[in-house]
Amino acid sequence: MADREQNVGFAASLNIFFTIIEFIGGILTNSLALMADALHDFADSVVLIISWFSEKQAKRPATDRMTFGYRRLSLMSAVFAAIVLIAGSLFILSQAIPRLFDPQAVNAEGMILIAIIGITINGLGFFRLKSGMSQNEKILSWHLLEDIIGWIVLLIGSAIIRFWDKPIIDPIMTVGFTLFVLWGVSRNAKETFNLLLAGVPSYINVNEVKDSITSIEGVKTVHDMHIWSLEGETDILTAHIVVEDEYLQNRDEIRISVKDMLKEKHNIDHSTLELESEGYCSDKKCIFEL
C-alpha cells in the first residue's frame, strides 16, 4: 500500500494542475459550472497542500511533551478541509442561484473536453487515495469521488447544452453539484469532529467491545471504559475490569488476553487496563497495582 503522505501529495499535484486548466477553460467557455468548480478546486488545492504537510509532520516520533507523537495533525487538517469545503460551497451557491434567472450562453464543446479531462485526472487521484485508512485520506478521497460524479454530470449536461441549446443547464448543474458536495462533506465532518472531541469512532461498537471483554474467562464486568482515536486509524482504550477473586493471581494472563483480543478483534492497538477484585469497584476507588 502506498504511503499516505505520498498519496496526499499525489492528489495535491493533480488537483493544482487541473485547477489551472479549469480556470482557463471556465473563462474561454463562459461556464459558471467550470468557474465555480475551479474556485472549489482552488480551495481543495490549498487544503491538499496543508494535508500533505500535516501527513508529513504526523510521522515525527513521540517526545516527552508529545507522548502520542504528531498523528493528530492528520485529523486537524481534516477539520480544516471540511471547514474550507463547506465555506467554498456556500459561496458557489451564492454565485450560481442568480444565473438560474438569467442564463448565459456557454461553449458546450469546450465544456465536454474539460469534463473528460476532469474525469480522468480526478479518477487517478481517487484510486490513489481510496485505500487510505486515516480520516484525512477518507475525506479527501470522498471529495475526489464527488468530483468524478460531478464531472460525469457536467459531461452529460454539456451534451444537452450542445445538442438542445439549453444554457440554463449550466447553473442548474452548479447548484445540484454544490448541494451534493455539502451533503458529503458535512457527513464526513460529523465523524471528524467526533474524533476531535475524543468520541468513540463510528466503526467501533462499544457494547460489542464490552461483551468481548466479559467473555474472557475470569472477567465479571467492565466499567469506566473509554474509547477514542488519534486520527481515525490509531484507536485507544482505557477500562476498569472486575475479575473474579480466584483469578487475581493470574492477573497478568488476563490482562494479556484482553489486550490481544482487543487488537485482533477490534483493531485497538493501545489499551490501558486496571484490574479490580469482586469486592471493590470504581465508587470505592480501589485499584490493583499491576
C-alpha positions in Angstrom: 0.0 0.0 0.0 1.4 3.4 -1.0 2.5 5.7 1.8 -0.4 8.0 2.8 1.9 11.1 2.7 2.7 10.2 -0.9 -1.0 9.6 -1.6 -2.0 13.0 -0.4 0.9 14.6 -2.3 0.0 12.9 -5.5 -3.6 14.1 -5.2 -2.5 17.6 -4.4 -0.3 17.8 -7.5 -3.1 16.6 -9.7 -5.6 19.0 -8.2 -3.4 22.0 -8.6 -2.6 21.1 -12.2 -6.3 20.7 -13.1 -7.4 23.8 -11.2 -5.3 25.9 -13.7 -7.0 24.1 -16.6 -10.4 24.7 -15.1 -9.8 28.5 -14.6 -8.7 28.9 -18.2 -11.5 26.6 -19.5 -14.1 28.5 -17.5 -13.1 31.8 -18.9 -12.9 30.5 -22.5 -16.3 28.7 -22.3 -18.1 31.3 -20.1 -19.3 28.4 -18.0 -20.2 29.2 -14.4 -20.1 25.5 -13.6 -16.5 25.3 -14.7 -15.6 28.6 -12.9 -17.4 27.6 -9.7 -15.6 24.2 -9.7 -12.3 25.9 -10.4 -12.8 28.0 -7.3 -13.8 24.9 -5.4 -10.7 23.1 -6.6 -8.5 26.0 -5.8 -9.7 25.7 -2.2 -9.1 22.0 -2.4 -5.6 22.6 -3.6 -4.8 24.7 -0.6 -6.4 22.1 1.6 -4.4 19.3 -0.1 -1.1 21.1 0.4 -1.9 21.6 4.1 -3.0 18.0 4.3 0.3 16.8 2.7 2.3 18.9 5.1 0.3 17.5 8.0 0.7 13.9 6.9 4.5 14.6 6.7 4.6 16.1 10.2 2.4 13.3 11.6 5.3 10.9 11.1 7.5 12.7 13.5 8.3 10.5 16.6 6.8 11.0 20.0 8.6 13.2 22.5 8.5 13.8 26.3 5.8 16.5 25.7 4.0 15.0 22.8 3.8 11.4 24.1 1.4 10.3 21.3 3.5 11.9 18.6 2.0 14.1 15.9 -0.5 11.8 14.4 -3.4 14.1 15.4 -2.2 16.7 12.9 -3.8 14.5 10.3 -7.1 14.9 12.0 -6.6 18.6 12.4 -6.0 19.0 8.7 -9.2 17.0 8.0 -11.1 19.5 10.2 -9.6 22.4 8.2 -10.5 20.7 4.9 -14.2 20.3 6.0 -14.5 24.0 7.0 -12.9 25.3 3.8 -15.0 23.0 1.6 -18.3 24.0 3.3 -17.5 27.7 3.1 -16.5 27.4 -0.5 -19.6 25.5 -1.4 -21.8 28.2 0.2 -20.0 30.9 -1.8 -20.5 28.9 -5.0 -24.3 28.7 -4.3 -24.4 32.5 -3.9 -23.0 32.9 -7.4 -25.0 30.2 -9.1 -28.5 30.9 -8.0 -28.8 34.4 -9.8 -27.9 32.7 -13.1 -30.9 30.5 -12.8 -33.0 33.6 -13.6 -30.5 34.9 -16.2 -28.9 32.0 -18.1 -26.0 32.9 -20.4 -24.6 31.2 -23.5 -21.7 28.8 -22.9 -19.2 26.9 -25.1 -20.6 23.4 -24.8 -17.8 21.8 -26.9 -15.1 23.2 -24.6 -17.0 22.0 -21.5 -17.3 18.5 -22.9 -13.5 18.4 -23.5 -12.7 19.7 -20.0 -15.2 17.3 -18.4 -13.4 14.3 -20.0 -10.1 15.6 -18.7 -11.6 16.1 -15.2 -13.0 12.6 -15.0 -9.5 11.2 -15.9 -7.5 13.3 -13.5 -9.8 13.1 -10.5 -10.2 9.3 -11.2 -6.4 8.9 -10.8 -6.4 10.8 -7.5 -9.4 8.9 -6.1 -8.0 5.5 -6.8 -4.7 6.5 -5.2 -6.4 7.7 -2.0 -9.3 5.3 -1.6 -7.3 2.6 0.1 -6.2 5.0 2.8 -7.3 4.5 6.4 -6.8 7.9 8.0 -9.7 10.3 8.4 -7.8 12.8 6.3 -7.5 10.4 3.4 -11.2 9.4 3.7 -12.4 13.0 3.5 -10.1 13.7 0.5 -10.9 10.5 -1.4 -14.7 11.2 -0.8 -14.3 14.7 -2.3 -12.4 13.3 -5.3 -15.2 10.8 -5.8 -17.7 13.7 -5.7 -15.6 15.5 -8.3 -15.8 12.4 -10.6 -19.5 12.2 -10.2 -19.8 16.0 -10.8 -17.7 15.8 -14.0 -19.9 12.9 -15.3 -22.9 15.1 -14.7 -21.1 18.0 -16.3 -20.3 15.9 -19.3 -24.0 14.9 -19.7 -25.2 18.5 -19.1 -22.7 19.8 -21.7 -24.0 17.4 -24.2 -27.6 18.6 -23.5 -26.5 22.2 -23.9 -24.7 21.4 -27.2 -27.5 19.4 -28.9 -30.6 21.0 -27.4 -29.4 24.6 -26.7 -30.4 24.8 -23.0 -27.9 27.2 -21.3 -29.9 27.1 -18.0 -28.5 23.6 -17.5 -25.1 25.2 -16.6 -26.4 26.9 -13.3 -28.7 24.0 -12.6 -25.7 21.6 -12.6 -23.7 24.0 -10.4 -26.4 24.2 -7.8 -27.1 20.5 -7.8 -23.5 19.5 -7.6 -22.7 22.0 -4.8 -25.6 20.8 -2.7 -24.3 17.2 -3.2 -20.8 18.3 -2.1 -22.2 20.0 1.0 -24.1 16.8 1.9 -21.0 14.6 1.5 -18.5 16.9 3.3 -21.0 17.5 6.2 -21.4 13.8 6.7 -17.6 13.3 6.9 -17.2 16.4 9.0 -19.5 14.9 11.6 -17.2 12.0 12.2 -14.1 14.2 12.1 -15.4 16.5 14.8 -16.5 13.4 16.8 -12.9 12.1 16.7 -11.6 15.6 17.6 -13.8 15.6 20.7 -12.4 12.1 21.7 -15.7 10.4 20.8 -15.9 6.7 20.0 -15.1 6.1 16.3 -18.2 5.2 14.2 -16.7 1.9 13.2 -16.4 0.6 16.9 -19.4 -0.7 18.7 -19.0 -0.1 22.5 -21.3 -2.9 23.5 -19.5 -5.4 21.4 -16.2 -4.4 22.9 -17.7 -4.9 26.4 -19.2 -8.3 25.5 -15.8 -9.4 24.1 -14.0 -8.4 27.3 -16.5 -10.1 29.7 -16.4 -13.2 27.6 -12.8 -13.8 28.7 -12.6 -16.4 31.5 -12.4 -14.8 34.9 -13.8 -11.4 33.9 -17.0 -10.5 35.6 -17.7 -6.9 34.4 -16.1 -3.9 32.8 -16.7 -0.2 33.7 -15.3 3.3 33.3 -14.4 2.3 29.7 -13.2 5.0 27.3 -12.5 4.5 23.6 -11.2 7.2 21.2 -8.9 7.5 18.2 -5.9 9.8 17.4 -6.8 10.2 13.7 -9.3 7.5 12.7 -6.7 4.8 12.5 -4.9 4.5 15.8 -7.5 3.5 18.4 -7.1 3.7 22.2 -9.0 2.2 25.1 -8.8 2.5 28.9 -11.0 0.5 31.2 -11.5 -0.9 34.7 -12.1 -4.7 34.7 -13.6 -6.6 37.7 -12.0 -10.0 38.0 -13.2 -13.0 40.0 -11.0 -13.2 43.1 -9.7 -16.7 42.3 -8.3 -15.3 39.0 -6.5 -12.4 40.5 -3.4 -14.5 41.0 -3.2 -14.7 37.2 -4.0 -11.1 36.5 -1.1 -10.7 34.1 -2.5 -13.5 31.9 -6.0 -11.9 32.0 -4.6 -8.5 31.0 -2.6 -10.0 28.1 -5.7 -12.0 27.0 -7.8 -8.8 27.0 -5.1 -6.8 25.1 -4.6 -9.5 22.5 -8.4 -9.8 22.0 -8.8 -6.0 21.6 -6.1 -5.9 19.0 -7.2 -8.9 17.0 -11.0 -8.5 17.1 -11.4 -4.7 17.4 -8.1 -3.4 16.0 -7.5 -1.4 19.2 -3.7 -1.3 19.4 -3.2 0.7 22.6 -5.1 -0.3 25.7 -4.6 0.5 29.4 -6.4 -1.8 31.8 -6.9 -1.7 35.6 -8.0 -4.9 37.3 -10.2 -4.8 40.4 -11.5 -7.6 42.7 -15.1 -8.5 43.1 -15.4 -6.6 46.4 -14.3 -3.3 45.0 -15.4 -1.2 42.2 -15.0 2.4 40.9 -17.1 4.0 43.5 -14.7 2.7 46.2 -11.7 3.9 44.2 -9.9 0.6 44.8 -7.3 -0.2 42.1 -5.0 -3.2 42.0 -1.5 -2.2 41.0 -0.3 -4.4 38.2 
